[in-house]
Amino acid sequence: MELTEVIRRRHSPRSFSDRPVSDEQLRLLFEAARWAPSANNEQEWSYYYATSAHPDTHRLLCGCLFESNRIWAEKAPVILVSCGRKVFSYNGKPNRHWMHDVGAANVSMALQAADLGLVLHQMAGFSVDRCAEMLRLDMEVTEPVTMMAVGYPGNPDDLPETLRERELQPRTRKGVEEFVYELK
């Protein structure tokens, strides 16, 4: 048995081509998120995005990123923010699984991106407060979770030297035996 190829291909590079992502491809990414599992089928995620076709909005959204991410992510043709509703829609009570469910939707998008030949890099390095203010979110109810850069792979030589070195290092993962424990 072998690992599904799209899982193996998925990665989070920092170099992006300026080639635009089509509206159809974006719809497929959001469709992948739609089919992700969630507690009580709450589907508590929401996405806000800007493309390089609208440079002012793209730049404004990139302005929420910490500088260490902005220096490379602003070159991606699509910048996304994933958000999660922290309470159940049917009763207003806290949903302790909201961030997990948003993560599941984000991974579904990342796998769909890989299947389309795109790359998606999730980032925690951004100002949650600035992003929430820009999107006019009520942080008691809905909170930004991650920002994402989406596009086609670019040339690592276009990155600053320190990032280029990281980009070219082999991908590594812990061995399964380091995080799986059978109970007997």
Steps between C-alpha positions, in 0.01 A plus 500: 500500500618852426416846624263691271719701264323834553587481872865443416502786245340755734755739640526862614759686292585867531574564134207579274461567131302810404279278280138570601273239656175471307158564650412138423802375697406723794143365491640145515710589805194638677298198391765277661460697825122459476534121514728492805371332816378712791337456841122471455557584133534860617738595217604799710771626264496808285758627253596847386742543212666748270673438170779684325237609244396748772839624622373749760289240679774238464751742655257589780451134593876436480539788745358272771797263461807524718798628301668156500206366299414812304841512325420182308120456524415830332628348174229230508209583269242407767498586870233336714386527860322205658269588786293294739175558682560412865139430593244260360258669259201302629530589870776760548692275740880472480633252245828369638583339162474812286871544433549128430219513245644806326833315486330202335348729237840664444668163449229403252581818309874429516452150359272629224760766419770232469273298272463808276875561485470797736667553836341634816707624794317554829636767732448566868729805483248780465318752716172336596370828643590705193348237273178480706472879498552517124237230442266657761472174694345472844784312675255368761337299221743469207878501501769486230691169517762506226602699200597313185699574188378312192645476154730311268847401617763763429876509471678469839782715357261797521490475881737676741800276577389380845157401369649344188714272717192389697304450180762268351547281809352150475155463652506302821233351722508319834472125476156358579650322801574841653133601530284187488443286810299180503304437817480138609 
